Amino acid sequence: FLESCGVVECGSGVKLIRDFLIRDSNRGYGSLLLRESLLHISQLFGVKTKIVGKLSFVDEVDKVNHQRRDHLYQKFGFSITDGRIALDEIPVAMLVKERDK
């Protein structure tokens, strides 16, 4: 289900996730990847880890994909402003509850 994922070391211990490319949409794979990634990040760096990023312009072209992408990030507590995402604290309790579904 996952075609590719690029992770780049940016220096000072900062990791950059370039993109997740998933073949079959609306199957829950994005939720699974993001949930498990956030849980792993919280274990490595703590719950207070701030995550910021720039969204892919490719998702802006397809309105349905754009809405699906925004829903995914907002579902996990990210705010979206001007093509950027931000999460001030990893919502571990919500992630564990989501995992138990």
C-alpha positions in Angstrom: 0.0 0.0 0.0 2.9 2.4 0.6 4.8 3.2 -2.6 7.5 5.4 -1.1 8.5 7.6 1.8 11.5 10.0 1.8 13.1 11.0 5.1 15.9 13.5 5.0 18.3 14.5 7.8 18.3 18.3 8.1 21.0 18.8 10.7 20.6 19.5 14.4 18.7 16.3 14.8 15.8 17.6 12.7 14.1 15.0 10.5 12.0 15.9 7.5 9.4 13.6 6.0 9.2 14.5 2.4 6.1 12.6 1.3 4.1 9.4 1.7 2.8 8.0 -1.6 -0.1 5.6 -1.2 -1.6 3.6 -4.0 -5.1 3.0 -2.7 -6.9 6.0 -1.1 -9.7 5.8 1.5 -8.4 2.6 3.0 -7.1 4.1 6.3 -3.4 3.8 5.3 -2.7 7.5 5.8 -4.3 7.4 9.3 -2.3 4.3 10.2 1.0 5.8 9.0 0.4 9.2 10.7 -0.8 7.6 14.0 2.1 5.2 14.3 4.6 7.9 13.3 3.3 10.3 15.9 3.3 7.6 18.6 6.9 6.7 17.7 8.0 10.4 17.7 6.4 10.9 21.1 8.4 7.9 22.5 11.7 9.2 21.0 11.3 12.9 21.7 8.4 13.3 24.2 4.9 14.5 24.0 5.8 18.1 23.9 7.5 17.7 20.5 6.4 20.5 18.2 5.9 19.4 14.6 5.7 21.9 11.7 5.7 21.4 8.0 4.8 22.6 4.5 2.1 20.7 2.6 2.7 19.4 -0.9 1.5 21.6 -3.7 0.5 18.5 -5.6 -2.4 18.0 -3.2 -3.8 21.4 -4.0 -4.6 20.4 -7.6 -7.1 17.7 -6.8 -9.9 19.1 -4.6 -11.0 15.7 -3.3 -7.4 14.8 -2.4 -7.0 18.3 -0.8 -10.0 17.7 1.4 -9.0 14.2 2.3 -5.5 15.4 3.3 -6.8 18.3 5.4 -9.2 16.0 7.2 -6.4 13.6 8.0 -4.1 16.2 9.6 -7.0 17.9 11.4 -8.2 14.5 12.8 -4.8 14.2 14.6 -4.8 17.7 15.9 -2.8 19.6 13.4 -3.7 23.2 12.5 -3.5 24.1 8.8 -2.7 27.7 7.8 -1.5 28.9 4.4 -0.3 25.5 3.2 1.5 24.8 6.4 0.8 22.3 9.3 1.6 22.7 13.0 1.1 20.5 16.0 2.3 21.9 19.4 1.9 18.6 21.4 1.4 15.0 20.3 -2.1 13.8 21.4 -1.0 10.4 22.7 -4.2 9.5 24.5 -6.2 10.2 21.4 -3.7 8.2 19.3 -3.9 5.2 21.6 -7.7 5.4 21.5 -7.6 5.5 17.7 -5.3 2.5 17.7 -7.7 0.5 19.8 -10.6 0.9 17.4 
